Amino acid sequence: MIPTSRETDLEEPVDWPTALLVPGARQDDALRRLHLLMVRAARHQVWRMRELLEGHGPELYDELANSAADEAVTVLLAKLDTFEGRSRFTTWAYKFAILQAATEVRRQSWAQREVTLEDWETWCDPRPEPEQEAEASDLASAVERAMAVALTPYQRKIAVALLVDQVPIDVLAERLGTTRGALYKALHEARGRLRAHLVAHGYLAADGRRGGSR
């Protein structure tokens, strides 16, 4: 396949960090090239995740890719001083577009879905499944008790939303008006509390292995 003029343009050598930092015609050209790179990467990622966009077509794909590219360029420029040259600049930049495109797709797929943030009591079914083996049932009950006793109501809601309902963390952060970092911290603390509770009651050994059956 013969490369298009845009693809050839992207492959021409350029000192990206310098070109992007110095105002003028060279910076404008570098920004144009960078945006083309981001759009190409974002389109690729949106297409890979298209099953989450059921009922939509190429028009939305392009809209999401361009929106992701715009945001990716902004984020990259803010972090330009962190580029250490350990890989090609274009490879480093490509990752920003992929991550942002994935965020755009997940956000779109959840646009019409409600995040209920149910507490543990409304999520958990206290009745064991008849076919459950005794040991598995015992451990499941122990986790239920740990969720109820060891976690705060907020931690339970976050854990259920992220681990059970599989709400994307960026979508949950947006709905709650918080940050991904804050949610990661809450989830990390919740996991730590659950593990400590299970270790203390003999369901897990200190090294993380399964403890003895109760």
Rosetta blueprint (number, residue, H / E / L):
1 M L
2 I L
3 P L
4 T L
5 S H
6 R H
7 E H
8 T H
9 D H
10 L H
11 E H
12 E L
13 P L
14 V L
15 D L
16 W H
17 P H
18 T H
19 A H
20 L H
21 L H
22 V L
23 P L
24 G L
25 A H
26 R H
27 Q H
28 D H
29 D H
30 A H
31 L H
32 R H
33 R H
34 L H
35 H H
36 L H
37 L H
38 M H
39 V H
40 R H
41 A H
42 A H
43 R H
44 H H
45 Q H
46 V H
47 W H
48 R H
49 M L
50 R H
51 E H
52 L H
53 L H
54 E L
55 G L
56 H L
57 G L
58 P H
59 E H
60 L H
61 Y H
62 D H
63 E H
64 L H
65 A H
66 N H
67 S H
68 A H
69 A H
70 D H
71 E H
72 A H
73 V H
74 T H
75 V H
76 L H
77 L H
78 A H
79 K L
80 L H
81 D H
82 T H
83 F L
84 E L
85 G L
86 R L
87 S L
88 R L
89 F H
90 T H
91 T H
92 W H
93 A H
94 Y H
95 K H
96 F H
97 A H
98 I H
99 L H
100 Q H
101 A H
102 A H
103 T H
104 E H
105 V H
106 R H
107 R H
108 Q H
109 S H
110 W L
111 A L
112 Q L
113 R L
114 E L
115 V L
116 T L
117 L L
118 E L
119 D L
120 W H
121 E H
122 T H
123 W H
124 C L
125 D L
126 P L
127 R L
128 P L
129 E L
130 P L
131 E L
132 Q L
133 E L
134 A H
135 E H
136 A H
137 S H
138 D H
139 L H
140 A H
141 S H
142 A H
143 V H
144 E H
145 R H
146 A H
147 M H
148 A H
149 V H
150 A H
151 L L
152 T L
153 P H
154 Y H
155 Q H
156 R H
157 K H
158 I H
159 A H
160 V H
161 A H
162 L H
163 L H
164 V H
165 D L
166 Q L
167 V L
168 P L
169 I H
170 D H
171 V H
172 L H
173 A H
174 E H
175 R H
176 L H
177 G L
178 T L
179 T L
180 R H
181 G H
182 A H
183 L H
184 Y H
185 K H
186 A H
187 L H
188 H H
189 E H
190 A H
191 R H
192 G H
193 R H
194 L H
195 R H
196 A H
197 H H
198 L H
199 V H
200 A H
201 H L
202 G L
203 Y L
204 L E
205 A L
206 A L
207 D L
208 G L
209 R L
210 R E
211 G L
212 G L
213 S L
214 R L
